[in-house]
Amino acid sequence: MRMKTYRIRKPKIVVIGGGTGLPVILKSLRNQSADITAVVTVADDGGSSGELRNSVDMAPPGDLRNVLAALSDMPRLYEDLFQYRFKKEDKFLANHTIGNLIIAALSEMRGSTYEAIQLLSHMMHVDGHIFPSSEKPLVLHAEFEDGTTVAGESKIALDRKIIKRVYVTGHDNDQDVHAARKVVQTIKNADMVVLGPGSLFTSILPNLVISEIGEAVRTTSAEVVYICNIMTQKGETEHFSDADHVRVLHQHLNDKFVDTVLVNTEKVPEDYMDPEIYDEYLVQVTHDFNGLREEGCRVVSTDFLKLRDGGVFHDGDKVVDELFRIVFGAKI
């Protein structure tokens, strides 16, 4: 384990996203002296999270659970128990995780997933703050280039159409969607706002298209950093360059708000990825440095690659080292 590095003042770093990429960065941030806030998407409607959000009328717990585990200093056995997923043969409990069930129980007890996460953060000795992006479960919608639409995060990639834009509504199709308490002010007070890594249309943008959050990110004085995905994703970012990712972010908020982009330039070995486990990832994202400059971004391109268990990931320690070089050089 890396030792924490202590400085005179902890930089305030807000990380926005969801999925499996967010915990990778948060775990490495924990080993540095930073004031960390994670803002987590609540538009997931698949698997255990989707079943629970429909049964208990709560924000989907899966991404929140993974962030709690990433920022907690609980012993490994406790973490393994919290993350344990029942086998598919277990009928009623099939595919549910212990952590999701605990969040569901506390959400029902407290009448709020937001309150449940704050209580669990205290119980699990979380080093930082965790906020759902909204206090109500949201439905993610996609409009495709052919004019068709679909509702539901888990359905967006199925037809492999070109996505024109995404937006969110409340569970009952309510258009009046608000950010969770403290989220906007935390973004405004930050030294750095980090987007990703994660699925562009289904993990990052579901947070930014909440108008209050998008406006806060667009106008904050913090350095806004986008961690570009290493691989393209089936039905989401097929044939995308790194500049295409940023262009989509800017189009959704109608402003060139990303200051710096982190881009991996290390080559993934041919035939390395296990297609049975990671079947949604296709090829490496191509580079378009001129396009990134046209979007007004500073580009940091280097080896951020970590190969593990037949999958391709960001090396959290390398990414966080770069984030700290940026935040201390740009804002502090």
C-alpha positions as CSV (number, residue, x, y, z in Angstrom):
1,M,0.0,0.0,0.0
2,R,1.3,3.5,-0.9
3,M,1.9,5.8,2.0
4,K,-0.2,9.0,2.1
5,T,1.5,12.2,1.1
6,Y,0.7,15.1,3.3
7,R,0.8,18.7,2.2
8,I,0.0,22.1,3.9
9,R,-3.6,22.1,2.4
10,K,-5.6,19.3,1.1
11,P,-6.9,20.1,-2.5
12,K,-10.6,19.7,-2.8
13,I,-11.2,17.2,-5.6
14,V,-14.7,16.3,-6.8
15,V,-14.9,13.1,-9.0
16,I,-18.1,12.7,-11.0
17,G,-19.2,9.5,-12.7
18,G,-20.2,5.9,-12.1
19,G,-19.6,2.4,-13.2
20,T,-16.3,0.5,-12.6
21,G,-13.9,3.3,-13.5
22,L,-14.8,5.7,-10.7
23,P,-13.6,3.4,-7.8
24,V,-10.2,2.8,-9.4
25,I,-9.4,6.6,-9.2
26,L,-11.0,7.0,-5.7
27,K,-8.9,4.1,-4.2
28,S,-5.7,5.8,-5.4
29,L,-7.0,9.3,-4.2
30,R,-7.5,7.8,-0.7
31,N,-3.7,7.2,-0.5
32,Q,-3.1,10.9,-1.1
33,S,-3.9,13.8,1.2
34,A,-7.0,15.1,-0.6
35,D,-10.5,16.3,0.4
36,I,-12.4,13.9,-1.8
37,T,-16.1,14.1,-2.9
38,A,-17.6,11.5,-5.2
39,V,-20.8,12.5,-7.1
40,V,-22.4,9.2,-8.3
41,T,-25.0,8.6,-11.1
42,V,-28.4,7.4,-10.0
43,A,-29.7,6.3,-13.5
44,D,-28.7,2.7,-13.4
45,D,-31.6,0.4,-14.1
46,G,-30.0,-3.0,-14.7
47,G,-29.2,-6.0,-12.5
48,S,-29.5,-5.9,-8.7
49,S,-29.7,-2.1,-8.7
50,G,-32.6,-2.0,-11.1
51,E,-34.6,-4.6,-9.2
52,L,-34.1,-2.8,-5.9
53,R,-34.9,0.7,-7.3
54,N,-38.2,-0.7,-8.5
55,S,-39.0,-2.7,-5.4
56,V,-38.0,-0.2,-2.7
57,D,-38.5,3.1,-4.6
58,M,-34.9,4.2,-4.0
59,A,-31.9,5.4,-6.0
60,P,-30.0,2.5,-7.6
61,P,-27.4,1.3,-5.0
62,G,-24.8,-0.4,-7.2
63,D,-22.5,2.5,-8.1
64,L,-22.9,4.0,-4.6
65,R,-21.9,0.7,-3.1
66,N,-18.7,0.4,-5.1
67,V,-17.8,4.0,-4.2
68,L,-18.4,3.3,-0.5
69,A,-16.1,0.3,-0.7
70,A,-13.4,2.3,-2.5
71,L,-13.3,5.1,0.0
72,S,-13.7,3.0,3.2
73,D,-10.8,1.8,5.4
74,M,-12.7,-1.2,6.7
75,P,-10.8,-4.5,6.9
76,R,-10.7,-6.7,3.8
77,L,-13.0,-9.3,5.2
78,Y,-15.7,-6.7,5.8
79,E,-15.3,-5.3,2.3
80,D,-15.5,-8.8,0.8
81,L,-18.8,-9.3,2.8
82,F,-20.2,-5.9,1.7
83,Q,-19.4,-6.7,-1.9
84,Y,-20.5,-10.4,-1.8
85,R,-23.0,-11.2,-4.6
86,F,-25.3,-14.2,-4.1
87,K,-25.1,-16.9,-6.8
88,K,-27.7,-17.0,-9.5
89,E,-28.9,-20.3,-8.2
90,D,-30.0,-18.7,-4.9
91,K,-33.5,-17.9,-6.3
92,F,-34.9,-15.0,-4.3
93,L,-31.5,-13.4,-3.5
94,A,-30.0,-14.3,-6.9
95,N,-27.4,-11.7,-8.1
96,H,-28.0,-9.3,-5.2
97,T,-25.0,-8.1,-3.2
98,I,-25.0,-7.7,0.5
99,G,-24.1,-4.0,0.2
100,N,-27.0,-3.3,-2.1
101,L,-29.4,-4.9,0.4
102,I,-27.9,-2.9,3.2
103,I,-28.3,0.3,1.3
104,A,-31.9,-0.7,0.4
105,A,-32.7,-1.4,4.1
106,L,-31.3,1.9,5.3
107,S,-33.0,3.8,2.5
108,E,-36.3,2.4,3.6
109,M,-35.5,3.0,7.3
110,R,-34.5,6.6,6.7
111,G,-36.8,7.3,3.8
112,S,-33.9,8.5,1.7
113,T,-31.0,6.9,-0.2
114,Y,-29.0,10.2,0.4
115,E,-29.4,9.8,4.1
116,A,-28.6,6.1,3.9
117,I,-25.3,6.8,2.2
118,Q,-24.3,9.5,4.7
119,L,-25.0,7.1,7.6
120,L,-23.1,4.3,5.9
121,S,-20.2,6.6,5.1
122,H,-19.9,7.3,8.9
123,M,-20.3,3.6,9.8
124,M,-17.7,2.5,7.2
125,H,-15.1,5.2,8.1
126,V,-15.2,6.6,4.6
127,D,-12.4,9.0,3.8
128,G,-14.3,11.7,2.0
129,H,-17.9,12.5,1.0
130,I,-20.3,10.6,-1.2
131,F,-23.3,12.1,-2.8
132,P,-25.8,10.7,-5.3
133,S,-26.2,13.1,-8.1
134,S,-29.9,13.4,-7.3
135,E,-31.9,12.3,-4.3
136,K,-34.5,10.6,-6.6
137,P,-33.9,7.7,-9.0
138,L,-33.6,9.0,-12.5
139,V,-34.4,7.5,-15.9
140,L,-31.8,8.0,-18.6
141,H,-33.1,8.6,-22.1
142,A,-31.2,8.5,-25.4
143,E,-32.1,10.2,-28.7
144,F,-30.4,8.6,-31.7
145,E,-29.3,10.1,-35.0
146,D,-32.1,8.4,-36.8
147,G,-34.7,10.2,-34.7
148,T,-35.7,7.3,-32.5
149,T,-35.5,7.3,-28.7
150,V,-35.2,4.8,-25.9
151,A,-35.6,5.0,-22.1
152,G,-33.5,3.1,-19.6
153,E,-29.7,3.1,-19.2
154,S,-29.5,-0.7,-19.8
155,K,-31.3,-0.4,-23.1
156,I,-29.3,2.4,-24.7
157,A,-26.4,0.3,-26.2
158,L,-28.5,-2.7,-27.3
159,D,-29.3,-1.6,-30.9
160,R,-25.8,-0.1,-31.4
161,K,-27.2,3.1,-32.9
162,I,-25.4,6.5,-33.0
163,I,-26.4,8.5,-30.0
164,K,-27.2,12.1,-30.6
165,R,-27.9,13.1,-27.0
166,V,-28.9,11.8,-23.6
167,Y,-31.1,13.4,-21.0
168,V,-32.7,12.4,-17.7
169,T,-36.2,12.5,-16.2
170,G,-37.7,11.5,-12.9
171,H,-39.0,7.9,-12.4
172,D,-42.5,9.1,-13.2
173,N,-41.3,11.0,-16.3
174,D,-41.1,14.2,-14.3
175,Q,-38.9,16.8,-16.2
176,D,-38.2,18.7,-13.0
177,V,-34.9,17.1,-11.9
178,H,-32.7,18.5,-9.2
179,A,-29.2,17.9,-7.9
180,A,-28.8,16.4,-4.5
181,R,-28.1,18.7,-1.6
182,K,-24.5,20.0,-1.3
183,V,-23.5,18.8,-4.7
184,V,-23.6,22.1,-6.5
185,Q,-21.8,24.0,-3.7
186,T,-19.2,21.3,-3.5
187,I,-18.4,21.7,-7.2
188,K,-18.3,25.4,-6.9
189,N,-15.8,25.2,-4.0
190,A,-13.6,22.6,-5.6
191,D,-10.0,23.0,-6.7
192,M,-10.5,20.3,-9.3
193,V,-13.4,18.5,-10.9
194,V,-12.6,15.1,-12.4
195,L,-14.9,13.4,-15.0
196,G,-14.5,9.7,-15.3
197,P,-13.1,7.4,-16.2
198,G,-16.4,5.7,-17.2
199,S,-18.9,5.2,-19.9
200,L,-19.4,8.5,-21.6
201,F,-23.2,8.4,-22.2
202,T,-24.3,6.1,-19.3
203,S,-22.0,7.0,-16.4
204,I,-20.7,10.5,-16.9
205,L,-23.3,12.4,-18.8
206,P,-26.3,11.3,-16.6
207,N,-24.8,13.5,-13.9
208,L,-23.9,16.5,-16.2
209,V,-27.3,16.7,-17.9
210,I,-28.9,17.4,-14.5
211,S,-29.0,21.1,-15.3
212,E,-27.8,22.4,-11.9
213,I,-24.8,20.1,-12.0
214,G,-24.0,20.9,-15.6
215,E,-24.2,24.6,-14.8
216,A,-21.9,24.2,-11.8
217,V,-19.3,22.2,-13.7
218,R,-19.5,24.7,-16.6
219,T,-19.0,27.8,-14.4
220,T,-16.8,26.5,-11.6
221,S,-13.3,28.1,-11.2
222,A,-11.9,24.6,-10.5
223,E,-9.7,22.9,-13.1
224,V,-12.0,20.5,-15.0
225,V,-10.2,17.3,-16.0
226,Y,-11.6,14.6,-18.3
227,I,-10.0,11.1,-18.0
228,C,-10.6,9.7,-21.5
229,N,-11.6,6.0,-21.8
230,I,-8.9,3.6,-23.1
231,M,-11.3,1.5,-25.1
232,T,-14.3,2.2,-27.2
233,Q,-17.6,0.7,-26.0
234,K,-20.2,-1.2,-28.0
235,G,-23.3,0.8,-28.7
236,E,-21.9,3.9,-27.1
237,T,-18.6,5.2,-28.4
238,E,-17.8,2.9,-31.4
239,H,-15.2,4.5,-33.7
240,F,-14.7,7.4,-31.2
241,S,-11.4,9.4,-30.9
242,D,-10.5,11.1,-27.7
243,A,-11.6,14.4,-29.3
244,D,-15.0,12.9,-30.1
245,H,-15.5,12.2,-26.4
246,V,-14.7,15.8,-25.4
247,R,-16.8,17.1,-28.3
248,V,-19.9,15.2,-27.0
249,L,-19.4,16.6,-23.5
250,H,-19.1,20.1,-24.8
251,Q,-22.2,19.7,-27.1
252,H,-24.3,18.5,-24.2
253,L,-23.5,21.6,-22.1
254,N,-23.2,23.9,-25.0
255,D,-19.8,25.2,-23.8
256,K,-16.1,24.2,-24.0
257,F,-15.7,23.6,-20.3
258,V,-13.1,20.8,-20.1
259,D,-9.7,22.3,-19.3
260,T,-7.4,19.2,-19.4
261,V,-7.8,15.7,-20.9
262,L,-5.7,12.7,-19.7
263,V,-5.1,10.4,-22.6
264,N,-3.5,6.9,-22.5
265,T,-0.9,6.3,-25.3
266,E,0.3,2.9,-24.2
267,K,-0.7,0.1,-26.6
268,V,-2.9,-2.7,-25.4
269,P,-1.4,-6.0,-26.5
270,E,-3.2,-7.7,-29.3
271,D,-5.7,-10.3,-28.2
272,Y,-5.1,-9.5,-24.6
273,M,-8.7,-8.8,-23.5
274,D,-10.9,-11.7,-22.6
275,P,-14.0,-11.3,-24.8
276,E,-16.2,-13.5,-22.6
277,I,-15.7,-11.2,-19.6
278,Y,-15.3,-7.8,-21.3
279,D,-17.5,-8.2,-24.4
280,E,-18.6,-4.5,-24.5
281,Y,-15.1,-3.2,-25.2
282,L,-14.0,-3.1,-28.8
283,V,-10.7,-1.4,-29.8
284,Q,-8.6,1.3,-28.4
285,V,-9.8,4.9,-28.6
286,T,-7.9,6.7,-31.4
287,H,-6.0,9.9,-30.8
288,D,-6.9,13.2,-32.4
289,F,-4.7,15.8,-30.7
290,N,-5.5,18.6,-33.2
291,G,-9.2,17.9,-32.5
292,L,-8.6,18.2,-28.7
293,R,-6.8,21.5,-29.2
294,E,-9.7,22.8,-31.2
295,E,-11.9,22.0,-28.2
296,G,-9.7,24.2,-26.1
297,C,-8.1,21.5,-24.0
298,R,-4.7,21.0,-22.6
299,V,-3.7,17.4,-23.3
300,V,-1.6,15.1,-21.0
301,S,-0.7,12.0,-22.9
302,T,1.3,9.2,-21.4
303,D,1.1,5.6,-20.2
304,F,-1.9,5.3,-17.9
305,L,-2.5,1.6,-18.8
306,K,-3.0,-1.3,-16.3
307,L,-3.6,-4.8,-17.5
308,R,-5.3,-7.1,-15.1
309,D,-7.3,-10.3,-15.2
310,G,-7.8,-10.2,-19.0
311,G,-9.1,-6.6,-18.8
312,V,-7.9,-3.1,-19.6
313,F,-8.0,-0.5,-16.8
314,H,-6.5,2.9,-15.9
315,D,-3.6,2.7,-13.5
316,G,-5.1,4.7,-10.6
317,D,-1.8,5.6,-9.0
318,K,-0.4,7.0,-12.3
319,V,-3.6,9.0,-13.0
320,V,-3.7,10.4,-9.4
321,D,0.0,11.4,-9.6
322,E,-0.9,13.4,-12.7
323,L,-4.0,14.9,-11.1
324,F,-1.9,16.2,-8.2
325,R,0.7,17.7,-10.5
326,I,-2.2,19.5,-12.3
327,V,-4.1,20.7,-9.3
328,F,-1.0,22.1,-7.5
329,G,0.2,23.7,-10.7
330,A,-3.1,25.2,-11.8
331,K,-5.0,26.2,-8.7
332,I,-3.0,26.2,-5.5
